[in-house]
Amino acid sequence: MSLFFAWAIGEGVIFYRWGKLKAPPTPGVLMQSSAVFAGLALISLYQPAKTVATVTAFAYDLAILLQVVGKAPTQTTGWPPNPITDPTIIMPNGKPPAGSATTTTPT
């Protein structure tokens, strides 16, 4: 159960960091973090290594936290994405994007 809490804390730190950047976290970041904790959970199935895996999980959280706290985020996220203005793209509603210069030809 403690590995679950370590994973939840780690994900919370990731969401906090990306929240400071005003962007959602990328799936790759969440996948890498979850893979580390899944590996530690697998190691903790071996009873003598359970304590070491749990301590490592919380140390991993602490290392991430120390990289995030007190630093202004400098990463460029590209969020929100630029609006689509290409008139050749058809949006799901069947109409060209709003704000695009389209020419209509009578049929």
Buried (B, 14 or more C-beta within 10 A) or exposed (E): EBBEEBBEBBBEBBBBBBEEBEBEBEEEBBEEBBEBBEEBBEBBEEEEBBEEBBEBBBEBBEEBBEEBEEEEBEEEEEEEEEEEEEEEEEEEEEEBBEEBEEEEEEE
